[in-house]
């Protein structure tokens, strides 16, 4: 038996909720597109509802990853059988490829937990280590724009660490769509994507019910990065000066690499020599990319 409501109240009810239910207390009927169209007609509200319904459906798919670009609403599907593995994700919007686990710019050959440590070491090299190794005045050789980009990335990562730690203490995983859920108040009966069965503050979610106390606790993707010993303290003009890195050529000058080798962690294969790091890198490579520095042959930093 259907529930009857006045036309004006029903319109307002639908407009105030992302995925509206029947307003009758405890009913739980989810309104469908034909319901919304019959009450509101075609237009912006129906498109909004259809988009929310599509988003909810997509997010229940294994491997669904929303684009980290705040101005983009795309969801990219990664390999659903490897959701616990680090995968490289690209969005049609053109934002830089990102890591499916930590949402940082994608990093080859290093785990999520290592990126911040390497970023901090790279920052130390740019700030003082480079000048010390090249026996130059730091002011004359410091890459100001790259330094600023790395500092901003360090702060973003620290914010990510704090956010992950908070979610680890307060959030759980929806067993139906794997979305992160926070319980604000009330009993353990949860509905993914809404504050209550009657609606309230609605967000993207699959809409399925589950028990909070039985749901899997959220596990932080990355922990706090270890604080490295400042690279500048370890750098001298003699360190790694005559080391030859067999099988590696500089990707900028095409010469064999003698001396420290710099490998970009965000590129699949990009290595440069110390001369190109000093003279060419600032104009010919992304400012935000982090380089791992190898002072010894054989891949040991």
Secondary structure, DSSP 8 states (H G I E B T S, - for coil): ------HHHHHHHHHT-SS-B-SSTT---B--HHHHHHHH-SSHHHHHHHHHHHHHHHHTSTTEEE-S-TT---EEE--GGGTTS--EE--TT----EETTT-SB--SSS-HHHHHHHHHHHHHIIIIIHHHHHT--HHHH--HHHHHHHHHHHHHHHHHHHHHHHHHHHEEE-TTT--EEE--SS-SEEETTSSBTTBSS--S----EEEGGGS-B---SS--------HHHH--TTTTTT-EEEEEE-TTT--EEES-EEEETTSSS-EE-HHHHHHTHHHHS-TT--EEEE-SGGG--
